[in-house]
């Protein structure tokens, strides 16, 4: 899961995501990072208006070009890309919290979204210990454990590069 999200996100990350519900939808804001360096802020007021990206003009154009390539959108591609990235980031944060106590597992036949990111997971009914992780790996060698991928997310979020290979997005 994390490798697919890293492939989707490329060099971009969102941190400090804050959300709130408005009368018209979900509002959110976040810090935007490029290759581990903060470059600006993102804000969606949740009122149906555009997502605002507060970066310099050069970074804005680079983000737009990257977003168009990732999403295939020609109208507000940055908004689509960043909203998806915010959703992915929040999902990883929630799964990491669960994984701290109980292993999170991804089946090789799990449904995926249009960007190839698994949409379903299982939670083992055991403590997240190395002994239990070994037993799960042995019993289900074709499944992936979130525990095995967390290091990649942490490293990429801290600007330590892209330690996982790019994953090809399924053709639609």
C-alpha positions in Angstrom: 0.0 0.0 0.0 2.7 2.5 1.0 4.8 1.8 -2.1 1.8 2.5 -4.3 1.1 5.8 -2.5 4.7 6.8 -2.7 4.6 6.1 -6.5 1.4 8.2 -6.8 2.8 11.1 -4.6 6.2 11.2 -6.2 8.3 13.8 -4.4 5.3 15.5 -2.7 4.1 14.9 0.9 1.5 16.6 3.1 2.0 16.9 6.8 0.0 18.5 9.7 -3.3 17.8 8.0 -6.1 19.5 9.9 -9.8 18.8 8.9 -13.1 20.2 10.0 -16.7 19.8 8.8 -18.4 22.9 7.4 -22.1 23.4 6.3 -21.0 22.8 2.7 -18.4 20.0 3.1 -15.1 19.0 4.5 -12.5 21.8 5.0 -8.8 20.9 5.4 -5.4 22.4 5.4 -1.8 21.0 5.4 1.8 21.8 5.0 3.2 20.9 1.5 6.6 19.3 1.1 8.7 18.7 -1.9 11.5 16.1 -1.6 11.5 16.5 2.2 11.6 20.3 2.2 8.6 22.5 3.1 7.5 24.6 0.2 4.1 26.0 1.3 0.6 25.4 2.5 -2.6 24.0 1.0 -6.1 25.0 2.1 -9.5 23.8 1.0 -12.2 25.8 2.8 -14.9 23.2 2.3 -17.2 25.7 0.7 -17.2 24.4 -2.9 -14.5 26.9 -3.9 -11.1 26.0 -5.2 -8.3 24.4 -3.2 -5.7 27.1 -2.6 -2.0 26.3 -2.8 0.3 28.9 -1.3 3.7 28.4 -3.0 5.9 30.5 -5.2 5.0 30.7 -9.0 7.8 28.2 -10.0 6.6 25.6 -7.5 3.0 26.2 -8.5 3.8 25.4 -12.2 5.8 22.3 -11.2 3.0 21.1 -9.0 0.4 21.7 -11.8 2.4 19.8 -14.4 3.1 16.9 -12.0 -0.6 16.8 -11.0 -1.8 16.8 -14.6 0.5 13.8 -15.3 -0.7 11.9 -12.2 -4.4 12.6 -12.4 -5.1 13.1 -16.1 -7.2 16.1 -15.1 -7.0 19.4 -16.9 -9.2 21.4 -14.6 -7.7 22.0 -11.2 -5.4 19.0 -11.3 -3.6 20.2 -8.2 -6.8 20.1 -6.2 -7.5 16.5 -7.3 -3.9 15.4 -6.7 -3.6 17.1 -3.3 -7.1 15.9 -2.1 -6.1 12.3 -3.0 -2.7 12.7 -1.3 -4.4 14.1 1.9 -6.8 11.2 1.9 -4.0 8.7 1.5 -1.9 10.4 4.2 -4.8 10.3 6.7 -5.4 6.7 5.9 -1.8 5.7 6.5 -1.8 7.6 9.8 -4.9 5.8 11.0 -3.6 2.4 9.8 -0.2 3.1 11.5 -2.1 3.8 14.8 -3.9 0.4 14.5 -0.7 -1.3 13.5 1.0 -0.2 16.6 -1.0 -2.8 18.5 -2.3 -5.2 15.8 -0.8 -6.2 12.4 -2.5 -4.7 9.4 -2.4 -7.1 6.3 -3.0 -6.5 2.6 -4.1 -9.4 0.4 -2.6 -9.7 -3.1 -6.2 -9.8 -4.5 -7.4 -6.7 -2.6 -9.4 -4.3 -4.7 -7.4 -1.2 -5.7 -8.4 2.3 -6.6 -7.6 4.0 -10.0 -4.0 4.7 -8.9 -3.4 1.1 -7.8 -3.6 1.7 -4.1 -5.3 -1.2 -2.1 -8.6 -0.1 -0.8 -9.1 -2.9 1.7 -7.1 -4.4 4.5 -7.4 -7.0 7.2 -6.5 -6.7 10.9 -4.9 -9.8 12.5 -6.2 -10.9 15.8 -2.9 -10.9 17.6 -0.4 -8.5 19.1 2.0 -6.8 16.7 5.1 -8.7 17.8 8.0 -9.9 15.7 7.1 -13.5 16.4 3.5 -13.0 15.2 4.7 -11.0 12.1 7.0 -13.9 11.2 4.2 -16.4 11.6 1.9 -14.3 9.3 4.7 -13.9 6.7 5.2 -17.7 6.8 1.5 -18.6 6.6 0.7 -15.9 4.0 3.8 -15.3 1.9 2.0 -13.4 -0.8 0.4 -11.0 1.6 1.9 -7.6 2.6 2.3 -6.3 6.1 2.0 -2.6 6.9 4.8 -3.2 9.4 7.2 -4.0 6.5 6.3 -0.8 4.7 6.2 1.8 7.5 9.9 2.4 7.3 9.5 3.6 3.7 6.8 6.1 4.6 8.7 7.4 7.5 11.9 7.8 5.5 10.2 9.5 2.6 8.3 11.9 4.9 11.6 12.9 6.5 13.2 13.7 3.2 15.4 10.6 3.1 14.6 9.8 -0.5 12.4 7.2 -2.2 13.6 3.9 -0.8 11.0 1.8 -2.5 10.7 1.1 -6.2 8.0 2.8 -8.3 4.9 0.7 -8.8 3.3 0.7 -12.1 -0.3 2.1 -12.1 -2.9 -0.3 -13.5 -4.1 0.8 -17.0 -7.7 2.0 -17.0 
